[in-house]
Amino acid sequence: MTMNNSWGYTPADDDWKSAKTVVRNLVTCARGGGNYLLNIGPKPDGSVPEQSASVLTEVGHWMDKNGPTIHESGPCNARGHTFAGYTRKGNTLYIHVHFWPAQTIGTQALEYYKPPTVVAIGGMRTKVKAARLYASGKKVDFVEDDISVRFTGLPHAAPDHPVTVIEAECESEPVIDATYVRKNRPRAGVGVA
């Protein structure tokens, strides 16, 4: 993968990937047990472009706090959602929240509307025993039902940048099956004559 759209140094190519995008790609690779090859096209003088260095420094700081959720993880039976990706180690699921719920465009547009911050994972087929914010170790409350687990009482602002990790200790190997939700969630008006 390239840092922008070019394999080599191209001064006019300023479409740089953000640190969040690099971390998301890293999580996707780790989930499948793969490696992430990230290309940096050096300048003609051999130096690393400032944009590459800036993004890699930010990812490095994130890895200083969250690295074990990547390099100590194994293949994971949980596919990513739009807002999060997953890795796991044994029975522990690492939920890498790329888009913090309270910081979406909708909540920013409706500044007066501040619902509680909840991260919901649909299709979780394994019971959660305990949860915490990975980088700080702060306990996270959660509520489960047959089709989802909801992590509640989270801070309004994402506690980590560019991605916050929630660690969920599960009763067995974590499995997320999104099709289970489609088949089993209650639907209004179904079966009503």
TAVENHU-V38359 format. One record per helix or strand. SS is the DSSP state (~ for helix, > for strand). FROM is the first residue (numbers start at 1). TO is the last residue. If there is no record, write none. Layout:
BEGIN
ss = [SS	SS]
from = [FROM	FROM]
to = [TO	TO]
END
This chain:
BEGIN
ss = [>	~	>	~	~	>	>	>	>	~	~	>	>	>	>	>	>	>	>	~]
from = [2	19	39	50	68	74	77	84	92	101	105	117	124	128	139	141	148	164	175	178]
to = [2	31	39	66	71	74	77	89	97	103	109	122	124	133	139	144	154	170	176	184]
END
